[in-house]
Amino acid sequence: MALFKKRTVGKPGEWYYCLQHKKVEEGPECPAKDRFGPYASRVEATQAMETARERNLEWENDPRWHDGAGRPSDDPGT
């Protein structure tokens, strides 16, 4: 007897974007490593890749992430 049941059908209203198949799914059909989500609507899941692109740009341009680590210092004493 299995201790944990594998959930094969997602909850209605849970939307995911599958990176492997490049499609929107209602409920988790594919493994977690291959999907973004959950999203509240099909429209949000459809826009998952664009949302990820926008967030990546924000993070790349966030000065809090660029603290100088790994770059040469202008201070000759270091």
C-alpha positions in Angstrom: 0.0 0.0 0.0 1.4 3.4 -1.0 1.8 6.0 1.7 1.4 8.9 -0.7 -1.0 9.0 -3.6 0.3 10.5 -6.8 -1.9 13.3 -7.8 -2.6 12.9 -11.5 -5.3 15.5 -11.9 -4.9 19.1 -10.8 -7.3 21.2 -9.0 -9.8 23.1 -11.2 -8.6 26.6 -11.6 -4.8 25.8 -11.2 -3.1 26.8 -14.4 0.5 26.0 -15.4 2.8 26.6 -18.3 4.7 23.5 -19.4 8.3 24.3 -20.5 8.7 20.9 -22.1 5.6 21.0 -24.3 5.3 24.8 -24.5 1.6 24.7 -23.7 -0.8 25.8 -21.0 -2.2 23.0 -18.7 -5.0 23.0 -16.2 -3.7 21.2 -13.2 -0.2 19.8 -13.0 0.1 17.4 -15.9 3.9 17.5 -16.2 6.6 17.2 -13.5 7.3 20.4 -11.4 10.8 20.7 -12.9 9.2 21.3 -16.3 6.5 23.9 -15.5 5.8 27.4 -14.3 2.9 28.1 -12.0 0.4 27.8 -10.6 -1.4 30.8 -12.1 -4.8 32.0 -11.2 -6.0 32.0 -14.8 -5.3 30.6 -18.2 -4.4 34.0 -19.5 -1.7 34.4 -16.8 -0.3 31.0 -17.7 -0.3 31.9 -21.4 1.9 34.9 -20.6 4.3 33.0 -18.4 7.3 33.3 -20.7 6.8 37.0 -21.1 6.4 37.5 -17.4 9.6 35.5 -16.8 11.5 37.7 -19.4 10.2 40.9 -17.7 11.3 39.7 -14.3 14.7 38.6 -15.5 15.3 42.1 -16.9 14.2 43.7 -13.7 16.6 41.5 -11.7 19.5 42.0 -14.1 19.1 45.8 -13.7 18.5 45.8 -9.9 21.4 47.6 -8.3 20.9 45.5 -5.1 22.2 42.5 -7.1 25.3 44.3 -8.4 27.3 44.8 -5.2 30.7 44.6 -6.9 31.4 41.0 -6.0 33.6 39.3 -8.6 34.5 42.5 -10.3 37.9 44.3 -10.1 38.0 47.1 -7.5 38.9 50.7 -8.3 40.6 50.9 -4.9 44.3 50.1 -5.3 44.5 49.0 -1.6 42.4 45.9 -2.2 
